[in-house]
Amino acid sequence: MSNFKILDCTLRDGGYLNNWDFGKENIYHIIQSLIESKIDYIEYGFLTNTATDNNSLFKNLSDIKNYPIAKKCALMLNFGEVDGEKISPCFDIDIEIRIAFKKHHLDSLPKFLSTLEAKNIKYSLNPMHTSLYNNNEMHKLINISNEFNPTCLTAVDTMGIMTPTDVNTIFSKFDAELNQDTPVGFHSHNNLDLSFNNVKTLIEMDLNREIIIDTSLLGIGRGGGMLETEALSEFLNKKYKTSYDVLLLSKTCNDIIRPIINKQSFKDKYPYYISAKNKCHPNYATFLLNHNITDCSTIDKILSSIPEDYKMIYNPDILKNVTLIK
């Protein structure tokens, strides 16, 4: 029987709405609320070379000790942004680096992992656009995971295009070929409003391993957002008798997250549905909205005209020649 855990990404994925400028006090209260609500893993933000005091960007693993420390802590790292030789371990807390990478990084990834392992730094693998991996690429990904044994291998639905069928295909392959003691994770974006259905599909597969599901408070995040932490907590409480404090999570949503969402007009999710429908990177929809192009039929016409080679990898220059953009 599967062992389900929640990993909250509010301070990292939610940062796409406010440039990670949550403010020290809000960061403190969000983390404290997640800890008291018994959320299993907390992602504190990004590990990056650029950081300021008020945001959820950190230059060192140890910098998160300025905030309450969860039992399981994480920082996301975009592969290639930080030199592995310059990352210092932090042994007095249970923290891991979640490494986000693209398919073309597969050949150079093992060297980076070896650098982290030499320093006894824990890490998980987060392959972006996982549903777009072909069989050979998927086999290569799983072989790397089996060789290095990360804390988790997570399927990442970067563009929010995955369906329950995709979930079944990917996680069946993971379960069949991945080391049995390696947990699997799922990072789902809700562009097509399928996040909850996709997660329930994974849950119903009843894999015999630990499953870590990424969520965020009120679903705050890039594009169409994510599965809500409070919604999954309530679901697992009822189905598996877990003890997440949904009332405390809801209070934090109303007190801190809702004002951020309202300020950023996050409720207008349909353009991100269109981006997912066209299998485009959600940043294209954001680009159009920032240029006051809000008509859905116009957005659909523009995104559907993007050449296939540029749909997945965001390149704003592709849109700069569109006559509707001033």
C-alpha positions in Angstrom: 0.0 0.0 0.0 1.2 3.5 -0.8 2.4 5.9 1.8 1.3 9.4 0.8 3.0 12.6 1.8 2.4 16.3 1.0 5.1 18.7 -0.1 4.0 22.3 0.1 5.5 24.6 -2.6 3.8 27.9 -1.6 7.0 29.8 -1.0 8.6 28.6 -4.2 6.0 28.2 -6.9 3.8 30.9 -5.4 6.7 33.3 -5.8 6.1 33.5 -9.5 3.2 35.8 -8.6 5.1 38.3 -6.4 8.7 37.8 -7.4 9.2 35.8 -4.2 8.8 39.0 -2.2 6.5 37.6 0.5 8.2 39.6 3.3 10.0 38.1 6.3 6.9 38.1 8.6 4.7 36.3 6.0 7.4 33.7 5.2 7.7 33.0 9.0 4.0 32.6 9.5 3.5 30.5 6.3 6.2 28.1 7.4 5.0 28.0 11.0 1.4 27.3 9.9 2.6 24.4 7.6 4.6 22.9 10.5 1.7 23.1 12.9 -0.6 21.7 10.3 1.6 18.6 10.1 2.5 19.1 6.4 5.2 16.5 5.7 7.6 18.5 3.5 8.1 22.2 3.1 9.8 23.9 0.2 11.2 27.1 1.5 12.0 28.6 -1.9 14.8 28.7 -4.4 18.5 28.1 -3.9 20.0 30.8 -6.1 22.9 33.2 -6.5 20.5 36.2 -6.0 18.6 36.7 -2.8 17.4 39.5 -0.5 16.2 39.6 3.1 12.4 39.8 2.3 12.0 37.0 -0.3 12.0 33.3 -0.5 15.3 33.1 -2.4 18.3 31.7 -0.5 22.0 31.8 -1.3 22.9 28.9 1.1 21.1 25.9 2.5 21.8 27.1 6.0 20.0 30.5 5.4 16.6 28.9 6.0 17.6 28.6 9.7 16.4 32.3 9.9 12.9 30.7 9.9 11.1 27.9 11.7 12.6 24.5 10.7 10.4 21.7 9.6 11.2 18.0 10.0 11.7 17.8 6.2 12.9 21.0 4.4 13.7 21.6 0.7 15.0 24.3 -1.7 14.5 24.1 -5.4 17.5 24.6 -7.7 17.4 25.2 -11.4 20.1 23.1 -12.9 23.0 25.2 -14.1 22.3 28.3 -12.1 24.5 27.4 -9.1 28.0 25.8 -9.3 27.8 22.5 -7.3 31.3 23.1 -5.9 30.1 26.3 -4.2 27.1 24.6 -2.4 27.9 24.1 1.3 26.2 21.3 3.1 24.0 21.9 6.2 24.0 18.8 8.4 22.1 20.0 11.5 18.7 20.1 9.7 17.1 17.6 7.3 17.2 19.6 4.0 17.4 18.5 0.4 17.9 20.2 -2.9 15.2 19.6 -5.5 17.0 19.7 -8.8 14.9 21.0 -11.7 16.3 20.1 -15.1 15.4 19.7 -18.7 15.9 16.7 -21.1 19.0 18.2 -22.6 20.6 18.2 -19.2 20.5 14.4 -18.8 24.1 13.9 -20.0 25.6 16.5 -17.7 23.4 15.8 -14.7 25.5 12.8 -13.3 28.6 15.0 -12.8 26.6 17.5 -10.8 25.0 14.7 -8.7 28.4 13.2 -8.0 29.5 16.6 -6.7 26.6 16.8 -4.3 27.1 13.2 -3.1 30.8 13.9 -2.4 29.5 16.5 0.1 26.7 14.3 1.5 24.1 16.8 0.3 20.7 15.2 -0.1 18.8 15.9 -3.4 15.8 14.8 -5.4 15.3 14.8 -9.2 12.6 16.9 -10.8 12.6 16.4 -14.6 10.6 19.3 -16.2 8.1 18.4 -18.9 8.2 14.7 -17.8 5.2 13.8 -20.0 7.2 14.8 -23.1 10.0 12.3 -22.5 10.2 9.6 -25.1 10.9 6.0 -24.2 14.7 6.3 -24.5 14.8 9.5 -22.5 12.6 8.0 -19.8 14.9 5.0 -19.6 17.9 7.2 -19.3 16.3 9.3 -16.6 15.3 6.2 -14.6 18.8 4.7 -15.0 20.4 7.9 -13.6 18.0 7.7 -10.6 18.8 4.1 -10.0 22.5 4.8 -10.1 22.4 7.8 -7.8 19.4 6.9 -5.6 17.9 10.4 -4.9 15.4 11.0 -2.1 12.7 11.1 -4.8 12.0 11.1 -8.5 9.2 13.5 -9.3 7.1 13.7 -12.4 6.7 17.4 -13.3 3.8 18.7 -15.3 5.5 22.0 -16.1 2.9 23.1 -18.7 -0.1 21.7 -17.0 -1.0 19.4 -19.9 -1.0 16.0 -18.3 -4.2 13.8 -18.2 -5.0 10.8 -16.0 -3.8 8.6 -18.9 -0.4 10.3 -18.8 -0.3 9.9 -15.1 -0.9 6.1 -15.4 1.7 5.7 -18.1 4.5 7.6 -16.4 4.0 6.2 -12.9 3.6 2.7 -14.2 7.0 3.0 -15.9 8.5 4.6 -12.7 7.1 1.8 -10.6 8.3 -1.0 -12.9 11.8 0.2 -13.4 12.7 2.4 -10.5 14.5 1.1 -7.4 11.8 -0.1 -5.0 13.0 2.0 -2.1 13.0 5.3 -4.1 9.9 7.4 -3.5 8.1 9.0 -6.5 6.6 12.4 -6.5 4.1 14.4 -8.6 4.3 18.2 -9.3 1.0 19.0 -11.1 -0.1 22.4 -12.6 -3.8 23.0 -12.9 -3.9 24.7 -16.3 -6.5 22.2 -17.5 -8.3 21.9 -14.1 -7.1 18.3 -14.0 -4.7 18.4 -11.0 -7.1 16.8 -8.5 -8.2 14.1 -11.0 -4.5 13.4 -11.9 -3.5 13.1 -8.3 -6.5 10.9 -7.5 -5.5 8.7 -10.4 -2.0 8.3 -8.9 -3.5 7.6 -5.5 -5.8 4.9 -6.9 -2.8 3.2 -8.6 -1.8 2.1 -5.0 1.9 1.8 -5.8 3.8 0.0 -3.1 6.2 2.9 -2.3 6.2 6.3 -0.8 4.4 9.0 -2.9 5.1 12.7 -2.4 2.5 15.1 -3.9 3.4 18.7 -4.4 0.7 21.3 -3.5 0.4 25.0 -2.5 -1.9 27.0 -0.3 -4.9 28.1 -2.3 -3.1 26.6 -5.3 -0.9 29.6 -5.7 1.7 29.1 -8.4 2.8 29.7 -11.9 0.2 29.6 -14.8 -3.0 28.0 -13.6 -1.5 27.2 -10.2 -1.4 23.9 -8.4 -3.5 21.5 -6.4 -4.4 23.2 -3.1 -2.6 22.0 0.0 -5.8 22.3 2.1 -7.9 20.3 -0.5 -5.5 17.4 -0.6 -5.1 17.5 3.2 -8.9 17.2 3.6 -9.0 14.4 1.1 -6.3 12.4 2.8 -7.8 13.0 6.2 -11.0 11.5 5.1 -9.6 8.6 3.0 -6.6 7.6 5.0 -7.3 9.1 8.5 -4.4 11.4 8.4 -4.3 14.4 10.8 -3.5 17.5 8.8 -4.9 20.7 10.4 -7.1 21.9 7.5 -8.6 24.7 9.6 -5.2 26.2 10.3 -4.2 25.9 6.7 -7.5 27.7 5.7 -6.8 30.5 8.1 -3.3 31.0 6.6 -4.9 31.0 3.1 -7.3 33.8 4.1 -4.9 35.9 6.1 -1.8 35.8 3.8 -2.3 34.0 0.5 -5.6 35.3 -0.7 -4.5 39.0 -0.6 -1.5 38.0 -2.8 -3.7 36.1 -5.2 -6.3 39.0 -5.5 -3.6 41.6 -6.1 -2.1 39.5 -8.9 -5.4 38.7 -10.6 -4.5 35.0 -10.3 -8.2 34.2 -10.6 -8.0 34.7 -14.4 -6.9 31.2 -15.2 -8.4 30.7 -18.6 -5.4 32.0 -20.6 -3.4 29.3 -18.9 -5.9 26.7 -19.9 -5.4 27.9 -23.5 -1.7 27.6 -23.2 -2.0 24.1 -21.9 -4.5 23.2 -24.7 -1.9 24.4 -27.2 0.9 22.6 -25.3 2.7 25.9 -24.8 4.9 27.1 -21.9 2.6 29.1 -19.5 5.0 32.0 -19.7 3.6 32.8 -23.2 0.2 33.4 -21.7 1.7 35.6 -19.0 3.6 37.6 -21.7 0.3 38.2 -23.6 -1.6 39.2 -20.4 1.2 41.6 -19.5 0.7 43.2 -23.0 -3.0 43.6 -22.3 -4.0 40.9 -24.7 -6.9 39.2 -22.7 -9.3 38.1 -25.3 -9.3 34.3 -25.2 -9.9 33.7 -28.9 -6.9 36.1 -29.7 -4.7 34.3 -27.2 -5.7 30.9 -28.7 -4.9 32.2 -32.2 -1.5 33.5 -31.2 -0.4 30.5 -29.2 -1.6 28.0 -31.8 0.6 29.8 -34.4 3.9 29.3 -32.4 6.2 26.9 -34.2 6.3 23.5 -32.5 10.0 23.8 -31.7 9.4 26.9 -29.6 6.2 25.9 -27.7 7.8 24.0 -24.9 10.9 26.2 -24.4 9.7 29.8 -23.6 11.2 32.4 -26.0 9.5 35.8 -25.8 11.2 36.9 -29.0 8.8 34.5 -30.9 5.9 36.8 -29.9 7.5 40.2 -30.4 6.6 40.3 -34.0 2.9 39.8 -33.3 1.2 42.9 -34.6 -1.2 43.0 -31.7 1.6 43.4 -29.2 2.6 47.1 -28.7 
